[in-house]
Amino acid sequence: MDLLDLTPKSDEIVVVIKHPATGDTLQNNDGTDMTITICAPHSKDYKKVLHEITNKRLKKMQSKGKNDVTAEELEEGSLEVLAKTTRAWNITYDGESPKLTVTKAKEVYERVFWIRSQIEGAIEDSLDFMKA
């Protein structure tokens, strides 16, 4: 047995987007599956983004001399992590195939809110990599 055999083999997770009511795979106009590729939580890229956002929050709290964080700030931080760790997507949004940017990712994840739970579920599933 080698400990490295018990580690994830990829730093990315590909999420196939499903219809929130039926569970059917959503397809783009060209017939391809809608997918979103994100960094896995154990990856260096994910940790870098998480540290950046956490450090920003800590610096803000230190400058104010308070240790209070609002629910809105936590939600915004979570959205920012998700947007900044999205590496690729193949989606149709507002009738087009949008270019991936952090701003566009935030918009999609806010407006099509149910996608976030699918991504979070895929992240949780990726942490169960040893069950396969």
Secondary structure, 3 states (H helix, E strand, C coil): CCHHHHCCCCCEEEEECECCCCCCECECCCCCECEEEEECCCCHHHHHHHHHHHHHHHHHHHHHCCCCCCHHHHHHHHHHHHHHCEEEEECCECCECCCCCHHHHHHHHHHCCHHHHHHHHHHHHHCCHHHC
